[in-house]
Amino acid sequence: MLATIVWTLLVAGDPAGKLLPAAAKEMTESIIAINKALGLESWDTTGAKPCVDRGGLEATIKDVSAEDARDCAATAIRNGYPGLGKDFVLGIPMAGIGPVTVFAIGIGEAAGWGAYSCDPKRRCAPTKLSADSKQAKRLRERYNKACASSDTIWFPNRDSVCAGITASAPAAPPATPPAAKPSGPAPKPAPDGTPARTPWPVKE
């Protein structure tokens, strides 16, 4: 149902003409700016310094909160993107460990277009959301999931790109079942009074 609603919105706003160069440039550059700020897509390995602390490798990795991710991303797009909120909206899906990617969805005259995050060796070129390409399909999938999640960070907001779609709260983790109690009578002490050893459990 959600995919149908979003698809209807995309087709309804899909323009016949080309995306204006200024809007395309801002989509691409704002995505790269947030990539660098949040340390996404390995941009930190190119010398970019994230403004969030993700820690190191394995046991030293740190979770990044939604609040910290929003504050950090906001500094990266504070100036230089007059089309933000006019020609496009930015979405940053979140996972338990922090932000995972960033994408742009066109609005107004740029409706029907979008772009998503890519690594430093590629360009995040905008694409038509209604296209049959792998790039467009991947973007639609991220867009659908982002609108459905209440954890997604939006700039400036989700109203113009997720109209009519209610974001659901994340599912609560399953409760940990109580530890099983040992079955059968307790072992009797030995005649000399020493506690009896508990036998190894038998596999059934």
N, C-alpha and C positions, 0 to 999 in steps of 0.2 A: 504493500500500500504506500509506504513512504517513498519507495523508488518511483512509483507512478506519479505521485504528487510532484516530486522534484523534477522528473522528466517533463511533465506538463509545463512547469514553470520555465524550464530551459528552452523548450521548443517555442513557447509563446514569446519569449524575449530574444529569440535567435535572429539577428539581423541578416539581411541579404548582402550587405556591403562588407567592406574590409574594416578591420579595427584601426582606429586612428593611431598613427605612429607615436604620438605623445602618450596616449594611454598604454600602449603596448610597452613602451620604454619604462614607464613608471611601474607597471606590474612587475616586470622583470627585475628592475633595480631594487624595488622595495622588498621583494622576496629574498634577493641576495643579501640585502642589508640585515634582515632578520636572521637569515642563516648564519651570518658572521656573528651577530650579537648573541645568539643562543647556542652557538657551537654545533649547528646542524650540518649534515652532509659533509663532514670532515673538513669544514672550512678552517677549523682551528689548526689543522696540520699544515696549512699554507701560510701561517703567521698571523691569522686573524685572532684577536683576543676576545673571547666571550665575556659578557658582563654578568654571567651566572657561574656559580661554582659547581661544576659537575664532578669534582673530585678526580681521582686517577683511574686506574684499571682494577677490575675485579672487585675485591673487598673494599677498596677505597672509593668506589663510585658513590656519589651523593645524589639523592633525589632533589629535584627542583620543583618548588611549589608553583601553583598557577599564579599566585600573586607576584612572586619573583620573576616568573617568565613574562608576565604582562608588563611589569615595570621595566624590565630589560629591553623587551621588544619596542616599547614606547620610545625609549631613548634613540633607537635606531631609525625611527620613521618620524621623529618629531618635526623635522624640517625637510623641505625639498620635494614633497609629494602632494601637490595641490589637488591631484585627481583622486586621492584617497577619500572615500565617502561620496565622491561625485561620479567617478568613472569605474571604480572598483572597490571591493571590500576584501580584507585579508582575514584568513582563518588559520588558527594554530591549534590543531588537535593535540590533546594531552593524553599521556599514559600515566601509570602509577609512578614512574621514575621521572617524569617531566615532559616537556614538549617533544614531539616526534617529527613534525614536519610543518610546512607552511604552504599555503596556496592562495591564489587570488581569484575572485569571481567578479566578472564585469557587471555593471549596473548602468542605467541610463542609456546613453548612446552606445555603450560598450557591452550591453546585455547580450548574453549568448556566447561570450568569450571567457576564457580563464587561463590560468597558468599555475604550475605547481613547482615545488622545490626540486632542485637537481644539484649534482655535485659540482665542484669547482671547474671541472674539465668540460662541462656542458653549459649551454645557454638555456635558461628557463623561458623559452619562447612561448607566447600565448597560443592557444588553439581554440577552435570552435568546439563548444561543449557537445554539439550534436554530431560531431564527426565520428566515423567508425574506426579511427586510428586507436592504437594501443594507448597512446598518450591521453587521448580524450576519454577513453573508457576508464583509465586509472584515475583521472581527475574527477570524473563523475562519481566514482566509488568513494573517493576521499570526501567529496562534497556531501554525499548522502550521509555518511557516517558522522561527519562534523555537525550537520544540522540536527541529527538525532541525539547528539550527546550534549548534556548540560555542562560538560567540562571544557568544551572548546572555547578558546579565546578568540574574540572577534575585534577587528578594528575597522570602522568605528563601532559597529554593532551588527547583529545578525538579522535585523528586521527586514531589510530589503532583499536578502538572498534566501531566507528560510521562512518566508511568509506562509502562515497556515500550518507550520510544522512545529509540534510541541517537542521540546528537547526533554528526553527522559533522564532521570538521575541514574547514576551507575548502579548496577546490581550489587547488593550487599554480599560480602564473601560468605561462603557456607560456614555454618557453625561447626566447631570442632567437636566431634563426638566424644563422650566421656570415656575414660579408660575402662577397659573390661575388667571386671572383678574375677579373681581366680575361682574356679568352680570346684566342688567337692569338699570334703571335710579337711580341716587343717591336720597336718602330720602330727602324730603323737610323739612326745619326748621319749628318748631312750630310757631303759631301766635305771641307768646311773644318773638320770636327771639332766643329761646334756640335750640341748635342742636337736630335734631331728632335722636332717638336711632336706630341703625342699627338692623333690625330684624335678628333672627337666621336663617341661611340658611335652606331651606326646602329640605329634601331628596327626590330625584326623584326615 
